[in-house]
Amino acid sequence: MHEDVVVGAPLSMEDLDGAQRLARFAGKYVHDGCEVIEVRKVESDSLGGYAWSVRFLEAG
């Protein structure tokens, strides 16, 4: 399992429920042959004060 921390995702991500956020990130990661299994909000030093932790499996 791998994890990315995505900073700068659109603020509209806040308006989505967990399944919708998972689907949104899954659509981006599928191009690299990866399967997203979890998306959660985490604290960050970024301007917005938060980021998204994306946990995924690489196809193999």
Beta strands, then each sheet from edge to edge (+ up, - down):
strand 1: 2-6
strand 2: 34-43
strand 3: 50-58
sheet 1: 1+ 3- 2+
end
